[in-house]
Amino acid sequence: MSMKWTSALLLIQLSYYLSSGSCGKVLVWPTEFSHWMNIKTILDELVQRGHEVTVLAYSTSILPDPNNPSPLKFEICPTSLTETEFEDSVTQLVKRWSDIRKDTFWPHFLHVQEMMWTYGDMIRKFCKDVVSNKKLMKKLQESRFDVVLADAISPCGELLAELLKIPFVYSLRFSPGYALEKHGGGFLFPPSYVPVSMSELRDQMTFLERVQNMIYMVYFDLWFQVWDIKNWDQFYSKVLGRPTTLFEIMAKAEIWLIRNYWDFQFPHPLLPNVEFVGGLHCKPAKPLPKEMEEFVQSSGDNGVVVFSLGSMVSNMSEERANVIASALAKIPQKILPLRLYRFIPMNNFAKIPSILGHPKTRAFITHGGANGIYEAIYHGVPMVGVPLFADQPDNIAHMKAKGAAVRLDFDTMSSTDLLNALKTVINDPLYKENAMKLSRIHHDQPVKPLDRAVFWIEFVMRHKGAKHLRVAAHDLTWFQYHSLDVIGFLLACVATVIFIITKCLFCVWKFVRTGKKGKRD
Amino acid sequence: MSMKWTSALLLIQLSYYLSSGSCGKVLVWPTEFSHWMNIKTILDELVQRGHEVTVLAYSTSILPDPNNPSPLKFEICPTSLTETEFEDSVTQLVKRWSDIRKDTFWPHFLHVQEMMWTYGDMIRKFCKDVVSNKKLMKKLQESRFDVVLADAISPCGELLAELLKIPFVYSLRFSPGYALEKHGGGFLFPPSYVPVSMSELRDQMTFLERVQNMIYMVYFDLWFQVWDIKNWDQFYSKVLGRPTTLFEIMAKAEIWLIRNYWDFQFPHPLLPNVEFVGGLHCKPAKPLPKEMEEFVQSSGDNGVVVFSLGSMVSNMSEERANVIASALAKIPQKILPLRLYRFIPMNNFAKIPSILGHPKTRAFITHGGANGIYEAIYHGVPMVGVPLFADQPDNIAHMKAKGAAVRLDFDTMSSTDLLNALKTVINDPLYKENAMKLSRIHHDQPVKPLDRAVFWIEFVMRHKGAKHLRVAAHDLTWFQYHSLDVIGFLLACVATVIFIITKCLFCVWKFVRTGKKGKRD
């Protein structure tokens, strides 16, 4: 009885929220690949709730494809780069990042920075094309959008919001060294218990690991720059007609929707305007196509292993392919490889969910992309991780720390290594148990990640912002933020007092001495 | 259509949460007065959802009164103190705190510390009575509770949880200087933009205010001790039979339910296991009793002003009472004073909500208790704050900073001051607007505060804890936490390298010089 009553009350409350926000207009500055797939889940939900969603794509966009049938509106901005050129350069970047995985620390991150800058230069070019397109900007102005939704990893969304004088919300997976989160969002990452992103460390660190983490932090804070900041700052200052910086504009974000949660991420401090909405793209498993279901059923009690190494497969050497094939041939489970048409991991993205949610799935061999790992968490499937680049090694390190995955090195693993890893995650019940624990944590949240993401976007539209969640840290310079001026002032005060006291004592001593001397004379 | 569909889905999800947690057993270590009233709202809701709630009261408890008809179970522990003695000593404490309000910084906080210690000594005595009562402890053991719910401001709940080997959840309004939050909970409060509690500062501080805040922080970190820590540590070590500290046991809390939210508090960093559930006791206004409704209606367009100064009224001098009365006589609004039977502010607590929610209420004259302020926020009523002690000055400073209140000084205000303050909050539309803004923020949350509080208590019962939300900071010593060992080590490394290089250069120089000398010879 009381349950029903409470449910009814909650329904009323939720209906109020759902109905009270009259439908709004959302402008989207998208990113490609897995980023787009993830943000698209939010956009589809926004459309479902009656909002008008306009995606600002450049004419060479690959995934935000206006030709695909979709309830989303597209606003296309022409650029000089052709689609093939754009795709080729992105392919090159991804391939290069995957190639440099054997580099040691310093050259590795130098290369990562170089690639981020190349990618950033391309985005800046597109951004310039948009903001200098007077006709387009006039149209956007006239459309009177309520909010801009942007991926923080691709700058420009915040500039558009600033030009259109509307609030904006970020979606973000992570940035190398948490640079954007720190400098743009004001997040805090104490190095003693928060491993720097891409460090592959866990939250419980030994002394030497903490030393390593500190070196990472110093490196990322002082040397590494996600973007070619100087150029971005100049560009933003020029467009806005006043001296400003990229981070200053980023810091105006109303809400940060981080595509992570505490089933995946190690707990760390957060801010009131940060929501962890990892796994918002996950959905309950749908029935498999008949042919596939028959294949899965034919595996009997042994079940199946889902195999998807994303982008790496197409570039794999024959030797590596043989190592994998020979291990897979030796396990009693059937293998469900996901076909790959192009390098883009997202081509198989849509297929993973249903297969991972099948009760006969015993393990998931994965390259460690965040979206795929969230599918495994959602369905409670233990993993064998063979990470290659970007956040993949870090993702697998997290799953390993939480006892839900075994990690292998793609370049050095032998057939036996892979076989043993598979046997371990399938036969040691602890791995399944830990994966199920993560799954239970993921499913047991007061509000589902997707609903939370949409709630806060709608909140920003309803209230024209969410300034009450914004820490005052954003109004301070870096030395004010670290209280260096205050500490300096207080030390100066103490020094002055000590100086005056010493001076006085010295004077008294001198006076006394002179007095004594005088007496003696 | 899509709205309905979404609502239905959300209902299913919520019903799942509500029904999936089979009913659990909650043990409560309560605190008195407003603290009890607040936690009782949670307990009533837990009972409504089918949980068994047992309150561990000492025989002298004032508000957690087992003689009141209630669906709560009471477990009474006898103590040597009589009820009158207990009440008298608490009355004395509250009176004393209110008396020292005119003290300057240093003596004021010395007195506050002295009072906290006196109160703490009393709590420790009760705690000793409980844990040394073998019969009671055996009964509690056998009852197999799922979770302990305790107010962090009254230690002992965490000790009971440790002895019973069950998880525990804290409810907390605040602690002086955020000592418990910092040392027990691992919260972060950067002094550059988070004003220390009881400092009456706002989040946007001038340079001198930041200096002041830093001095507050240093004072609270190095001098002020909320509790007589040495005695508590000894007591806990003795009871648990191993060297431990109060803060070490407090740090095991699964969830901290902070009785605050960003409509009231200035945004600051938080942790994944912290929920801000301020205002969970607020409910929509019920119709007033007939007599009172007639009185309110007779006010016409001018409306009424609600007047409740909590504990201070009974101790008020005639002169102060006259100042207030003469101001109230001059406004066109009718006055609704809340009668006070005893010093306990909570006697009128239950009456405030309905009156503040009345459409004819124009303003609220308040002493600034957190519960009352939340009622005003909930209903969007501007305030005139006349704070006296504890968090009251800070609370009013927050409301003033958010533009919803005018602050007066109880001891120095004149009749004209009060009159002008009332006129300002009633006639300047900005105050009502700001109060309504806070109200809108308060009402527009994905899940209501009370539901969130209950959700996380149920979560802890369902999963036997919430360790995935606990930062690894708790496993570090203070110097590890601040990375002092790592910084020391790295500086030593740098020094060694510099030393070796200098030494080598010196050797080379010496060698070269000797060579030259040899040649010359």
Interface residues (C-beta under 8 A of the other chain):
Chain A: S2 M3 T6 S7 L10 L11 Q13 L14 S15 Y17 L18 S19 Q48 R49 G50 L188 P190 P191 S192 Y193 D203 Q204 M205 F207 R210 V211 M214 I215 W262 D263 F266 P267 H268 P269 L270 L271 P272 N273 F276 R440 I441 D444 P446 V447 K448 D451 R452 F455 W456 F459 R462 H463 H468 L469 R470 V471 A472 A473 D475 L476 Q480 Y481 H482 S483 D485 V486 I487 F489 L490
Chain B: S2 M3 T6 S7 L10 L11 Q13 L14 S15 Y17 L18 S19 Q48 R49 G50 L188 P190 P191 S192 Y193 D203 Q204 M205 F207 R210 V211 M214 I215 W262 D263 F266 P267 H268 P269 L270 L271 P272 N273 F276 R440 I441 D444 P446 V447 K448 D451 R452 F455 W456 F459 R462 H463 H468 L469 R470 V471 A472 A473 D475 L476 Q480 Y481 H482 S483 D485 V486 I487 F489 L490
